[in-house]
Amino acid sequence: MSCQCSYKYRVCTTFDCLSLQPSDLKVTIKGNVTVKADVKQLQDGTLEVCYTAPLTGEYRISLSVGSTAVPGSPFRIACQQPRACENNTQITESSVNGFANERYAVQLACHDQFGSPYVGKADIHADVLDGATVLFSADVLDLGGGRYEVAFTPEISGMYSLSISLDGHRALKGCPLSVRVRNDETCAVNCKLYGLGLTQGTAGQPIEFSIQGEAATENQLQLDLEACCSGYRIEKNLHFGIKQSI
């Protein structure tokens, strides 16, 4: 039998009493209040005792068959209030890399001291640090169902630490997280070119082709033409690329 339980949560314990019927087992549960217990027989013949402790505190469970106490009875149960546990709360989504001026976020799955999802309101604190110096607090968003998102937007590149704690002093397991923030730069090998202007053109007429790059801007783009005429101008920025008109 477990020596602890969570108040307001139903607790079920089984006993190997193959020759007994539920009516043969007498159950008395006392603590700050007297608690009603339900006894039922499972398919394998064992008896299951279920109860719900309405308050925190210590409860004493007495079990007997007739006038004979079940071995080990009475059992003492410490009933605790569920609370968010720093050792059981998990960081489910994170990355060691981020980009300057872009939102960086991690997600948490909050669990209580019993390992069950904590559905109450967890008091989560998150700070962004440079070494031991706290720069600013990160945003904490309640996603519901015991899940949270912690996010911040770094303005400059460098190494940051993200400290996440419960109640401001119970650091989560694995924290602080190290986050490397770098400037977002377009890599030439990741760019894609397409359009008829790459294979053919008509003298005296605009020749067009497109360059697709996730972070490409006009200032980052350099175009060199090897022909009897040269030069270029930016005609239009597309949603995910830049159209060139020669």
C-alpha positions as CSV (number, residue, x, y, z in Angstrom):
1,M,0.0,0.0,0.0
2,S,1.3,3.5,-0.8
3,C,2.2,5.6,2.2
4,Q,1.1,8.8,0.5
5,C,-1.8,10.1,-1.6
6,S,-3.1,13.2,-3.2
7,Y,-6.1,14.9,-1.6
8,K,-9.3,15.1,-3.7
9,Y,-7.9,12.4,-5.9
10,R,-9.4,8.9,-5.8
11,V,-7.0,6.3,-4.4
12,C,-7.4,2.6,-5.1
13,T,-5.5,-0.2,-3.3
14,T,-5.8,-3.9,-4.0
15,F,-5.5,-6.8,-1.4
16,D,-4.9,-10.4,-2.1
17,C,-7.9,-12.0,-0.4
18,L,-9.0,-14.6,-2.9
19,S,-11.4,-16.4,-0.6
20,L,-13.2,-13.2,0.6
21,Q,-16.2,-11.3,-0.7
22,P,-16.3,-7.5,-0.6
23,S,-18.8,-7.7,2.3
24,D,-16.3,-9.7,4.4
25,L,-13.7,-6.9,4.5
26,K,-14.3,-4.1,7.0
27,V,-12.6,-0.8,6.1
28,T,-12.4,2.2,8.4
29,I,-10.5,5.3,7.3
30,K,-10.0,8.2,9.8
31,G,-8.1,11.4,9.7
32,N,-9.1,15.0,10.0
33,V,-12.5,13.6,8.8
34,T,-13.9,10.1,8.4
35,V,-13.6,8.9,4.8
36,K,-16.0,6.5,3.1
37,A,-14.4,3.6,1.2
38,D,-15.7,1.4,-1.6
39,V,-14.7,-2.2,-1.8
40,K,-15.2,-4.3,-5.0
41,Q,-13.9,-7.6,-6.3
42,L,-11.8,-7.7,-9.4
43,Q,-11.8,-10.4,-12.1
44,D,-8.7,-12.1,-10.6
45,G,-10.5,-12.4,-7.2
46,T,-8.5,-9.7,-5.4
47,L,-10.4,-6.9,-3.5
48,E,-10.0,-3.3,-4.4
49,V,-10.5,-0.5,-1.9
50,C,-11.1,3.0,-3.2
51,Y,-11.5,6.2,-1.3
52,T,-11.1,10.0,-1.8
53,A,-9.4,12.1,0.9
54,P,-11.1,15.5,1.1
55,L,-8.4,17.2,3.1
56,T,-4.6,17.0,3.5
57,G,-3.2,15.4,6.5
58,E,-2.5,11.9,7.9
59,Y,-5.1,9.2,7.6
60,R,-5.3,5.8,9.3
61,I,-6.8,2.9,7.4
62,S,-7.9,-0.1,9.5
63,L,-8.7,-3.3,7.7
64,S,-10.2,-6.4,9.3
65,V,-12.1,-9.6,8.5
66,G,-14.5,-10.2,11.3
67,S,-12.6,-9.4,14.5
68,T,-9.2,-10.2,13.0
69,A,-7.1,-7.3,11.7
70,V,-5.4,-7.7,8.3
71,P,-1.6,-8.0,8.7
72,G,0.0,-4.5,8.8
73,S,-3.3,-2.8,9.8
74,P,-3.7,0.0,10.6
75,F,-1.9,1.7,7.7
76,R,-0.9,5.3,8.0
77,I,-1.3,7.4,4.9
78,A,0.2,10.9,4.5
79,C,-2.2,12.8,2.1
80,Q,-0.6,15.8,0.4
81,Q,-1.9,18.6,-1.8
82,P,-0.8,18.2,-5.4
83,R,1.8,20.9,-6.3
84,A,3.9,21.5,-9.3
85,C,7.2,19.6,-8.9
86,E,10.5,21.0,-10.3
87,N,12.0,17.5,-10.7
88,N,9.0,16.0,-12.6
89,T,8.2,19.0,-14.8
90,Q,9.7,18.4,-18.3
91,I,11.0,20.7,-21.0
92,T,9.4,19.1,-24.0
93,E,10.4,21.4,-26.8
94,S,13.6,23.5,-26.9
95,S,16.5,24.4,-29.1
96,V,20.1,25.4,-28.3
97,N,20.1,28.0,-31.1
98,G,18.2,31.2,-31.6
99,F,18.3,34.3,-33.9
100,A,18.7,37.9,-33.0
101,N,15.4,39.9,-33.1
102,E,13.4,36.6,-33.5
103,R,11.2,35.0,-30.9
104,Y,12.8,32.1,-29.0
105,A,10.5,29.7,-27.1
106,V,10.5,26.5,-25.1
107,Q,7.6,24.4,-23.9
108,L,7.0,22.8,-20.6
109,A,4.8,19.9,-19.4
110,C,4.1,20.5,-15.7
111,H,3.7,17.5,-13.4
112,D,3.0,17.2,-9.6
113,Q,5.1,15.3,-7.0
114,F,3.2,12.1,-7.8
115,G,4.2,12.3,-11.5
116,S,0.7,13.2,-12.7
117,P,0.0,16.2,-15.0
118,Y,-0.5,19.3,-12.8
119,V,-3.7,21.0,-13.9
120,G,-3.6,23.8,-11.4
121,K,-2.0,27.2,-12.0
122,A,1.8,26.8,-11.7
123,D,3.8,29.8,-10.6
124,I,6.5,29.8,-13.3
125,H,9.3,32.3,-13.3
126,A,11.7,32.7,-16.2
127,D,14.7,35.0,-16.5
128,V,17.2,35.6,-19.3
129,L,20.8,35.9,-18.1
130,D,24.2,37.0,-19.4
131,G,26.5,35.0,-17.1
132,A,25.2,35.6,-13.6
133,T,23.5,38.9,-14.6
134,V,19.8,38.9,-15.1
135,L,19.0,40.9,-18.3
136,F,15.2,40.7,-18.3
137,S,12.3,38.3,-17.6
138,A,10.9,36.0,-20.2
139,D,7.2,35.7,-21.1
140,V,5.3,32.8,-19.7
141,L,2.1,31.6,-21.5
142,D,-0.3,29.1,-20.1
143,L,-1.3,26.7,-22.9
144,G,-3.7,24.8,-20.8
145,G,-3.6,21.2,-19.6
146,G,-0.5,21.7,-17.6
147,R,1.5,22.9,-20.6
148,Y,3.3,26.3,-20.7
149,E,5.4,28.2,-23.1
150,V,8.4,30.4,-22.1
151,A,9.6,32.9,-24.7
152,F,11.8,35.9,-25.2
153,T,13.2,37.9,-28.1
154,P,17.0,38.6,-28.0
155,E,18.1,41.8,-29.7
156,I,21.8,41.0,-30.1
157,S,23.8,37.8,-30.8
158,G,25.7,36.0,-28.1
159,M,25.4,33.3,-25.4
160,Y,22.4,33.5,-23.1
161,S,21.1,31.4,-20.2
162,L,17.4,30.8,-19.7
163,S,16.6,30.1,-16.0
164,I,13.1,28.6,-15.4
165,S,11.9,28.0,-11.8
166,L,8.7,27.3,-9.8
167,D,7.7,29.8,-7.2
168,G,10.9,31.8,-8.1
169,H,13.3,29.5,-6.3
170,R,12.8,25.9,-7.3
171,A,14.8,25.6,-10.5
172,L,13.5,23.1,-13.1
173,K,15.6,20.0,-13.8
174,G,18.1,20.8,-16.6
175,C,18.0,24.5,-16.0
176,P,19.5,27.0,-16.8
177,L,19.3,26.3,-20.5
178,S,22.2,27.6,-22.7
179,V,21.0,29.4,-25.8
180,R,23.3,30.5,-28.6
181,V,21.9,33.5,-30.4
182,R,23.3,34.5,-33.8
183,N,22.5,37.0,-36.5
184,D,20.2,35.7,-39.2
185,E,22.2,35.5,-42.4
186,T,21.1,34.2,-45.7
187,C,23.3,31.3,-46.9
188,A,23.9,31.3,-50.6
189,V,23.8,27.5,-50.9
190,N,20.2,27.5,-49.6
191,C,19.0,29.9,-52.2
192,K,17.0,28.7,-55.2
193,L,16.8,30.4,-58.6
194,Y,14.0,29.9,-61.1
195,G,12.5,31.6,-64.2
196,L,13.0,31.9,-67.9
197,G,15.5,34.7,-67.4
198,L,18.1,32.2,-66.4
199,T,18.1,30.4,-69.8
200,Q,16.9,32.9,-72.4
201,G,16.1,36.5,-73.1
202,T,15.3,39.1,-75.8
203,A,17.5,42.1,-76.5
204,G,15.9,45.4,-75.4
205,Q,13.3,43.6,-73.3
206,P,13.4,43.0,-69.5
207,I,14.6,39.6,-68.6
208,E,13.3,38.3,-65.3
209,F,14.2,35.5,-62.9
210,S,13.5,34.9,-59.2
211,I,15.8,34.2,-56.2
212,Q,14.2,32.4,-53.3
213,G,15.9,32.8,-49.9
214,E,14.2,32.8,-46.5
215,A,16.1,35.8,-45.2
216,A,17.2,37.5,-48.4
217,T,16.9,41.3,-48.6
218,E,17.9,43.8,-51.3
219,N,21.0,44.9,-49.3
220,Q,22.2,41.3,-49.0
221,L,21.8,40.5,-52.6
222,Q,24.7,40.9,-55.0
223,L,24.3,40.2,-58.7
224,D,27.1,40.1,-61.3
225,L,26.5,39.8,-65.0
226,E,29.1,38.8,-67.5
227,A,27.9,40.1,-70.8
228,C,28.2,43.1,-73.1
229,C,25.8,45.0,-70.9
230,S,25.5,44.8,-67.1
231,G,23.5,46.2,-64.3
232,Y,20.4,45.3,-62.4
233,R,17.6,46.8,-60.4
234,I,15.3,45.4,-57.9
235,E,11.8,45.4,-59.4
236,K,9.7,43.7,-56.7
237,N,10.0,41.9,-53.4
238,L,8.0,38.7,-53.3
239,H,6.7,37.0,-50.1
240,F,9.5,34.4,-50.1
241,G,12.0,35.7,-52.7
242,I,13.2,38.6,-54.8
243,K,12.4,39.1,-58.4
244,Q,15.2,40.4,-60.5
245,S,14.7,42.4,-63.7
246,I,17.7,43.0,-65.9
